[in-house]
Amino acid sequence: MAVSGLDDEFFMREALSLARGAECLGEVPVGAVVVRGGEIVGRGFNSPIGAADPSAHAEILALRDAAGRLGNYRLPGCELFVTLEPCVMCAGAILHARISRVVYGARDPKTGAHGSVVDLFLVERLNHHTEIVGGVLADECARLLSGFFAARRTRKEGA
């Protein structure tokens, strides 16, 4: 069940709020929420540095949170809202969880798995397919990321 465009923006703003939390902790600012029936059932933000865990991407943590709350590793009928185009690892987890729809903000030209580098979601041989919507609040999502990396470069130059 797809939500409306206005709902897409509402839930993307929730993901952006989580991304800002990641930024405050020195993590790359990416946030994600899992939604079922118009209700947030999972939240996550990037934390691979703090968790010393390369799999601690926002999407993975939001999926784990939702699976724990719902008591099932499969999340059919759920939607994932994330501020950045998922990478291959996250795309694989999304497909395994049977997420029905993914909505993302900014494209990721370095690791994006929805066409920026590869398109894992279009592989016909896979046994699950997910609807993908990109570009929701893309400028705001991209500004958050570019501002984070610009500040990081400035700190390195000043050191």
N, C-alpha and C positions, 0 to 999 in steps of 0.2 A: 504494500500500500504506500504509494508515493505521497508525500506531503506537498503542500502548495509552495510556490516560489517564496512567498512571504515567510512561511515556516522554515524553508531552507535557510533564509537569511537569519532568522531567529536562532536556529540551532548552530549555524556557522558562527554567530556572535558568541555563543556559549563556548564553542571550540577555541575561538580567539582569546577569550578570557583565560582559558586553561593555558594557551600558548604563552600569554603574558606571565603567568605563574612560572612556567619553565624558564623564561628569560630571566626572571628575578633570581633564579637559582643558578644562573650561568649556563643553562642548557640551550640548545638551539630551539627557538620558540615555535614549537608545533604542538597543537592541541587537537583532541578528538573526543567526540561523544557518540555513543550508540543510543539510538532512539527506537522505541517500539510503541506503536499506538499513540504517538504524540508525546510520550514521556521519556525522559532521559533515564536509561537503565545502566549506562556505563560511561565512565570518564577516564581520560588519560592525557598525560602530556609527556613530552620527551624527557627522559632521565637516564640515558645510558652512561653519562659521566658520573653522576651521583650514585647510581646503582651499580656501577662497574659491570654493566650488562649490555652487550651489543644489541640485544633484542628488545631493549626497553624503549621502543619507539612509542609515540602517542597512540597509534592505532592498536598495537599489540596490547598495551596496558588497558585501553578502553574495552577491547574485546575480552580480556581476562576479567575485568570488573563486571561487565555485563553477564558473562558466562557464570561467574560466581553468584551473582544476584539472582539469575534466572535458573540456576541449577542445571545447566546444560551447556555442553561445549558447542552445540549447534545453535545458531541464532537466526533461524528462518523468520521472515517477517520483520527483521530489524534493519535499520538503516544506519550507516556510519557517516558522520560529518567530520571532516579533517581539513585542517588549514593548508596542507600541502599534498600534492599528488603523491599517492602511496608508492613506496619502493617495491622491489620484487619480493622481499621478505614479507612485507605487510600485505601485498596483494595475495600472496599465497595463503596467509592466515585468514584473510577476508574470504577467500574462496572456500577454504576448509570449514570456516564457521557458517557458511551458507548465508552470508549477508545478502539481502535482496537488493540493496541500493547503496551506492557510495556517492557522496557529494563532497567535492574538494574545492579548495580555494585556488591557490597559486599552483602553476605548473612547476615541475622540477626538472630542469634541463640536464641535470647530472645523473639522477638516479630514478626518474619517473617511470612507472610501469603502466601508464595509460597513454602511451604514444610518444612521450618525450624522449625516451631511450628505447623501450620495448613496449609492446602492448600485451601483457599477460592476460588481460580480461577478454581478448578476442581469440584466444587459442580455442578452436572449435573442439579439439579432442578432450578438453577438460570436461569433467562430469557436472560442473556447476557453472552458471553464468550469472553475472551481477550487472545490474543497470548502473551506469556511471554518468554522473553529471559533473562537469568541471567548470571552474570560473566563477563560482559563487563568492562574492566579496573578494575577488582575486586581487584587486589593487591593494586593499587593506591588508590582506594576508601577505602579499609580496613586500609591502612597505615594512611590516614588522620584521620579516626575515632580513631584508636588505639593511635596515637600520641596525639590527643586531650585529651583522657581519661588519658593517662600517665601523661601529663602535669597537669591535674586537680588533680590527686592523689599526685603529687610532691608538688603542692601548698598547699594542705591540710596538708601534713606531715610537711611542713616548717612553718606552722602557729602556 
